[in-house]
Amino acid sequence: MAHHLQEVIARIEKARIAYSRHQVIKLVAISKYWQDSQILELYHGGQRAFGENKVQDLKSKSELLDEYPIQWHFVGNIQENKINALIQLKPALIHSIDSLRTAQAFQMRLEREGKVQKALLQINSSREESKSGVDPQMAKEIYLQIQESCPNLILEGLMSIGAHTQDQKEIQKSFEITQKIYETLPNAKVLSMGMSGDFEIAIACGANLVRIGSALIE
Ligand SMILES: *Cc1c(COP(=O)(O)O)cnc(C)c1O
């Protein structure tokens, strides 16, 4: 078993310098395809932030690796009946709030339990049916509505998945749409874009958090 953490970090660094020497970029390793032993390999390589896309997997892996100071993220589609379970797991950041309705469902439960939760609003910038997220044209309004009506859900920025295509220009365009919205938001500080196949393009579009799975362990 071999991982490619150093190679991926070197590629992120190269893209970061090309974008701006002042940029700070966080790597969240998406561990959804991995066994605990593979997560630990990366952990021993120095990686501390990991992300899962299913509530059940987040629960089982975070409980199994409870003794390690790992920061867990949630990046998957949100089903309303899993919100309570997700809140109990206290992820560092939920990347995938996909509507005002979802945000309000969190708010109701968070308020009841006296908790707060950091989150990002997901933008469907490629407007693909298969993807969750809000329409780019509605995004700013929805973001501000959530900030106003959901005080226990702390919005810190945006998440987006690049267009599902080999066409680099199309992918870039989809990231630029999210970047433009991000730049208009007051106090937003996290722009979560870029996966194994497109993180360099995302960094060139201002991403400051990349979510990488398969490129780390093949
Ligand atoms: C799986 C997943 C990733 C990582 O994908 P790779 O192509 O394996 O790097 C990133 N973000 C989300 C939302 C995912 O579901």
The ligand as a Gaussian input file, in Angstrom:
#p B3LYP/6-31G(d) Opt

LIG

0 1
 C      -15.702000      11.739000      -3.430000
 C      -15.744000      13.192000      -3.254000
 C      -14.577000      13.958000      -3.386000
 C      -13.217000      13.367000      -3.740000
 O      -13.263000      12.808000      -5.011000
 P      -11.933000      12.249000      -5.727000
 O      -12.252000      12.355000      -7.165000
 O      -11.783000      10.847000      -5.255000
 O      -10.810000      13.119000      -5.326000
 C      -14.678000      15.331000      -3.184000
 N      -15.864000      15.924000      -2.896000
 C      -16.998000      15.222000      -2.753000
 C      -18.255000      15.950000      -2.448000
 C      -16.976000      13.837000      -2.949000
 O      -18.126000      13.145000      -2.831000

